[in-house]
């Protein structure tokens, strides 16, 4: 067994792998959105849904139209299907 397998097993035992994947999604947000991420006030994931608080209603509407593409790109960055939807507030 190599070190990667041992780490993966430990993460699974302690149920940390989902938290790590969620952290990857949140870390990838500015990279995926670029300048559109600036008005983001808060990001969190609950029940496989990414909740995004935005200070700009214009950006909120723009991102709403891109929702499915953003879910796909963020999941690609995380390396797994972590989120199923995004809620913009």
Secondary structure, 3 states (H helix, E strand, C coil): CCHHHHHHHHHHHCCCHHHHHHHHHHHHHHHHHHHHHCCEEEEEEECCEEEEEECCHHHHHHHHHCHHHHHHHHHHHHCCCCCCEEEEC
